[in-house]
Amino acid sequence: MLTVVLGLGSALGYALHDFLMVKVVRAAAVWTALTWSMAVGVAILVPLALLTDGPPSGSVEWRAVAFAAVSGVCEAAGLGCLLRGLVIGNLSVVTPLASLAGGFVAVIMVVRGEPLPALALLGLPLAVAGGLMASLEKAPKDEVFGPDEHAGRAVGGAAPARRTRATAGAGWALLSSALFSVTVLLFVEAGALRPVALAAYGRLGTMVVLVPVALLLAGLRLPRALARRAAFAGVFDAAAFVALAAAISIGPVAIASVVVSQGGTMAALLGLFVLHERLSRVQIAGVALTCVAVALLATG
């Protein structure tokens, strides 16, 4: 029960982080925005970890620190891909696709010998089907293939033929899903650390990569209003990171990972009802199926 509660808390934190960051990444460089958000997490988590757990000691803890740092790098890359997807795609499509990481981790953990209940096994194929449906949208034929100079308009001025294409941002979302899966698996290897310390060293690893990348590609300057919004997002991200580490440490890992993936469901609701994002019928069905699948995984 505690794993589920912590997982849902982590999911809510990530959903609020994504919701706040949409406006930031659409007005500023992704890597600059992400650096501001993660820096807030470091400022919160590192002092807290040193205060509650002290510095790491012994080969086992230092090995766990290394895994935690690499997990932070992977999570930062996953967030970067997710935010890049949000620049060009809808929150209510991109984030549910990224939430498929929970299903990926569940499969890996079952292969490694962790048992998974029947409902979770039912949810996995539904999640894949829902993700594929949510990643398709209708687009004018000209937009996909270029203008057809030999084709005239239909009688009565009908709209041009339409074809299906991958939704903008879907590829970035799926890549972020793979990176988030690796993050969770590295968390498992860093289990010798307590949750706050694990999150703190993960964030330090994140910053080691983010700061040089941001300086090289975009710089660190951010308008005050956007910096404030990114800072609030960073608070939610830090809390979500600790809750994720705690849920995984309690286990089972398969259940923890899929409950955290409920963040996709929460973000989809924010996108649909708060941002008023419009989806095609196929996309709506896909998002709904993905949400049902993630719920089945979490229930299992």
C-alpha positions as CSV (number, residue, x, y, z in Angstrom):
1,M,0.0,0.0,0.0
2,L,2.8,2.4,0.9
3,T,4.5,1.7,-2.5
4,V,1.2,2.7,-4.3
5,V,0.8,5.9,-2.2
6,L,4.5,7.0,-2.8
7,G,4.1,6.1,-6.5
8,L,1.0,8.2,-6.9
9,G,2.7,11.1,-5.1
10,S,5.7,10.8,-7.4
11,A,3.3,10.7,-10.4
12,L,1.5,13.9,-9.3
13,G,4.9,15.7,-8.8
14,Y,6.0,14.8,-12.3
15,A,2.7,15.8,-13.8
16,L,2.8,19.2,-12.1
17,H,6.4,19.6,-13.2
18,D,5.5,18.9,-16.8
19,F,2.5,21.1,-16.7
20,L,4.6,24.1,-15.4
21,M,7.4,23.5,-17.8
22,V,5.3,23.5,-21.0
23,K,5.1,27.3,-21.0
24,V,8.8,27.6,-20.2
25,V,10.1,25.4,-22.9
26,R,7.8,27.0,-25.5
27,A,9.4,30.4,-24.7
28,A,13.0,29.4,-24.0
29,A,15.6,26.8,-24.8
30,V,14.8,23.4,-23.4
31,W,18.3,22.8,-21.9
32,T,18.3,26.2,-20.2
33,A,14.9,25.6,-18.7
34,L,15.8,22.1,-17.6
35,T,19.0,23.4,-16.0
36,W,17.1,25.9,-13.9
37,S,14.6,23.3,-12.8
38,M,17.2,20.7,-11.9
39,A,19.4,23.3,-10.0
40,V,16.5,23.9,-7.6
41,G,16.4,20.2,-6.9
42,V,20.1,20.1,-6.2
43,A,19.8,23.1,-3.8
44,I,17.1,21.3,-1.9
45,L,18.2,17.7,-1.9
46,V,22.0,17.8,-1.3
47,P,21.9,19.7,2.0
48,L,18.9,17.6,3.1
49,A,20.8,14.4,2.3
50,L,23.9,15.5,4.1
51,L,21.9,16.5,7.1
52,T,19.8,13.3,7.4
53,D,22.3,10.7,6.1
54,G,25.7,12.2,6.2
55,P,28.3,11.7,3.4
56,P,28.6,8.2,1.8
57,S,31.0,5.8,3.4
58,G,32.4,2.4,2.3
59,S,32.7,0.8,-1.1
60,V,29.0,-0.4,-1.2
61,E,27.7,3.2,-0.7
62,W,30.1,4.7,-3.1
63,R,29.2,2.2,-5.8
64,A,25.5,3.1,-5.2
65,V,26.5,6.8,-5.5
66,A,27.9,6.0,-9.0
67,F,24.7,4.3,-10.0
68,A,22.7,7.2,-8.6
69,A,24.7,9.7,-10.6
70,V,24.3,7.8,-13.8
71,S,20.6,7.5,-13.2
72,G,20.4,11.2,-12.8
73,V,22.1,11.7,-16.2
74,C,19.6,9.3,-17.8
75,E,16.6,11.0,-16.2
76,A,17.8,14.4,-17.3
77,A,18.2,13.1,-20.9
78,G,14.7,11.6,-20.6
79,L,13.3,14.9,-19.4
80,G,15.1,16.7,-22.1
81,C,13.5,14.5,-24.7
82,L,10.1,14.8,-23.0
83,L,10.3,18.6,-23.0
84,R,11.5,18.7,-26.6
85,G,8.4,16.7,-27.4
86,L,6.2,19.2,-25.5
87,V,7.7,22.0,-27.6
88,I,6.1,20.6,-30.7
89,G,3.4,18.2,-29.4
90,N,0.4,18.2,-27.1
91,L,0.9,17.5,-23.3
92,S,-2.1,15.1,-23.5
93,V,-0.3,13.0,-26.1
94,V,3.4,13.3,-25.4
95,T,3.3,12.6,-21.6
96,P,1.1,9.4,-21.8
97,L,3.5,8.0,-24.4
98,A,6.4,8.8,-22.1
99,S,4.5,7.0,-19.3
100,L,5.0,3.7,-21.1
101,A,8.3,3.5,-19.2
102,G,6.4,1.8,-16.4
103,G,5.3,-1.0,-18.6
104,F,8.8,-1.4,-20.0
105,V,10.3,-1.7,-16.5
106,A,7.6,-4.1,-15.5
107,V,8.5,-6.5,-18.4
108,I,12.2,-6.3,-17.5
109,M,11.5,-7.0,-13.9
110,V,9.3,-10.0,-14.7
111,V,12.1,-11.4,-17.0
112,R,14.5,-11.0,-14.1
113,G,12.2,-13.0,-11.9
114,E,9.9,-10.5,-10.1
115,P,6.3,-11.8,-10.2
116,L,3.6,-9.7,-11.8
117,P,-0.2,-10.2,-11.2
118,A,-2.7,-11.0,-14.0
119,L,-4.1,-7.5,-14.2
120,A,-0.7,-6.1,-14.9
121,L,-0.1,-8.6,-17.6
122,L,-3.4,-7.6,-19.2
123,G,-2.4,-3.9,-19.0
124,L,0.9,-4.2,-20.9
125,P,-0.5,-4.9,-24.4
126,L,-3.3,-2.3,-23.8
127,A,-0.6,0.2,-23.0
128,V,1.2,-0.5,-26.3
129,A,-2.0,-0.3,-28.3
130,G,-3.1,2.9,-26.7
131,G,0.4,4.5,-27.2
132,L,0.3,3.7,-30.9
133,M,-3.2,5.1,-31.3
134,A,-2.3,8.2,-29.4
135,S,0.7,8.8,-31.6
136,L,-1.4,9.2,-34.8
137,E,-3.2,12.2,-36.0
138,K,-4.9,13.4,-39.2
139,A,-3.0,15.8,-41.3
140,P,-3.7,17.4,-44.8
141,K,-2.2,15.4,-47.6
142,D,-0.2,18.5,-48.7
143,E,1.4,18.7,-45.3
144,V,2.7,15.2,-45.4
145,F,3.6,14.7,-49.1
146,G,3.9,18.3,-50.4
147,P,1.5,20.0,-52.8
148,D,0.1,18.1,-55.7
149,E,0.3,20.4,-58.7
150,H,-1.8,18.1,-60.9
151,A,-4.7,17.6,-58.5
152,G,-7.6,20.0,-58.6
153,R,-10.0,20.7,-55.8
154,A,-13.0,18.5,-55.5
155,V,-16.4,19.7,-56.6
156,G,-17.9,22.2,-54.2
157,G,-14.5,23.2,-52.8
158,A,-14.1,20.1,-50.5
159,A,-11.1,19.9,-48.2
160,P,-8.0,18.1,-49.5
161,A,-7.5,14.4,-48.9
162,R,-6.1,13.5,-45.5
163,R,-3.6,10.9,-44.4
164,T,-2.3,9.7,-41.1
165,R,1.1,10.7,-39.8
166,A,3.0,10.3,-36.5
167,T,2.1,13.1,-34.1
168,A,4.7,15.7,-33.6
169,G,6.6,14.9,-30.4
170,A,5.7,11.2,-30.3
171,G,9.3,10.1,-31.2
172,W,10.8,12.3,-28.5
173,A,8.2,10.9,-26.0
174,L,9.1,7.3,-26.8
175,L,12.8,8.0,-26.5
176,S,12.2,9.6,-23.1
177,S,10.2,6.5,-22.1
178,A,13.3,4.3,-22.8
179,L,15.6,6.6,-20.9
180,F,13.2,6.7,-17.9
181,S,13.2,2.9,-17.9
182,V,16.9,2.9,-17.6
183,T,16.7,5.5,-14.8
184,V,14.5,3.2,-12.7
185,L,16.7,0.1,-13.3
186,L,19.7,2.2,-12.1
187,F,17.7,3.2,-9.1
188,V,17.4,-0.5,-8.2
189,E,21.2,-0.9,-8.4
190,A,21.6,2.1,-6.1
191,G,19.5,0.6,-3.3
192,A,22.2,0.9,-0.7
193,L,21.4,4.6,-0.4
194,R,18.4,6.0,1.3
195,P,15.8,7.8,-0.9
196,V,16.8,11.4,-0.2
197,A,20.5,10.6,-0.7
198,L,19.8,8.6,-3.9
199,A,17.8,11.5,-5.3
200,A,20.5,14.1,-4.2
201,Y,23.4,12.3,-5.9
202,G,21.2,11.6,-8.9
203,R,20.6,15.3,-9.3
204,L,24.3,16.1,-8.9
205,G,25.0,13.7,-11.8
206,T,22.3,15.5,-13.7
207,M,23.9,18.9,-13.2
208,V,27.4,17.7,-14.3
209,V,25.9,17.1,-17.7
210,L,23.2,19.7,-17.9
211,V,25.3,22.8,-17.2
212,P,28.0,22.3,-19.9
213,V,25.3,21.3,-22.4
214,A,23.2,24.4,-21.6
215,L,26.2,26.7,-21.8
216,L,27.2,25.2,-25.1
217,L,23.8,25.3,-26.8
218,A,21.8,28.0,-25.3
219,G,23.3,29.7,-22.2
220,L,21.8,30.0,-18.7
221,R,19.9,33.2,-19.0
222,L,16.1,33.0,-18.4
223,P,13.6,35.8,-18.0
224,R,12.5,36.3,-14.4
225,A,8.9,35.1,-14.9
226,L,10.1,31.9,-16.7
227,A,12.9,31.3,-14.1
228,R,10.3,31.5,-11.3
229,R,8.0,29.0,-13.1
230,A,11.0,26.7,-13.7
231,A,11.9,26.9,-10.0
232,F,8.5,25.9,-8.9
233,A,8.6,23.0,-11.4
234,G,12.0,22.0,-9.8
235,V,10.4,21.8,-6.4
236,F,7.8,19.3,-7.7
237,D,10.5,17.4,-9.6
238,A,12.7,17.0,-6.5
239,A,9.7,15.8,-4.4
240,A,8.7,13.3,-7.2
241,F,12.3,12.1,-7.5
242,V,12.5,11.3,-3.7
243,A,9.0,9.6,-3.8
244,L,10.1,7.5,-6.7
245,A,13.3,6.4,-4.9
246,A,11.3,5.5,-1.8
247,A,8.6,3.6,-3.7
248,I,11.3,1.5,-5.5
249,S,13.2,0.9,-2.3
250,I,10.0,-0.6,-0.7
251,G,9.0,-2.5,-3.9
252,P,7.9,-4.4,-5.8
253,V,9.7,-2.5,-8.5
254,A,7.3,-3.5,-11.2
255,I,4.3,-2.1,-9.2
256,A,6.2,1.1,-8.2
257,S,7.2,1.8,-11.8
258,V,3.7,1.5,-13.2
259,V,2.1,3.5,-10.4
260,V,4.5,6.3,-11.1
261,S,3.5,6.1,-14.7
262,Q,0.1,7.4,-13.6
263,G,1.7,10.8,-14.1
264,G,0.8,10.3,-17.8
265,T,-2.8,10.0,-16.8
266,M,-2.7,13.1,-14.6
267,A,-0.8,15.2,-17.2
268,A,-3.3,14.1,-19.9
269,L,-6.1,15.4,-17.8
270,L,-4.3,18.7,-17.3
271,G,-3.7,19.0,-21.0
272,L,-7.3,18.3,-22.0
273,F,-9.1,20.2,-19.3
274,V,-6.8,23.0,-18.3
275,L,-4.8,23.8,-21.5
276,H,-7.9,22.9,-23.7
277,E,-5.8,20.9,-26.1
278,R,-7.8,19.4,-29.0
279,L,-7.3,15.8,-30.1
280,S,-8.7,13.7,-32.9
281,R,-11.1,10.9,-32.0
282,V,-8.4,8.3,-32.6
283,Q,-6.0,10.2,-30.3
284,I,-8.7,10.5,-27.6
285,A,-9.3,6.8,-27.8
286,G,-5.6,6.1,-27.6
287,V,-5.1,8.4,-24.6
288,A,-8.1,6.8,-22.9
289,L,-6.8,3.3,-23.6
290,T,-3.3,4.2,-22.4
291,C,-4.8,5.6,-19.2
292,V,-6.9,2.4,-18.6
293,A,-3.8,0.3,-19.2
294,V,-1.7,2.2,-16.8
295,A,-4.5,2.0,-14.2
296,L,-4.7,-1.8,-14.7
297,L,-0.9,-2.0,-14.2
298,A,-1.1,0.0,-11.1
299,T,-4.0,-2.0,-9.7
300,G,-2.2,-5.2,-10.3
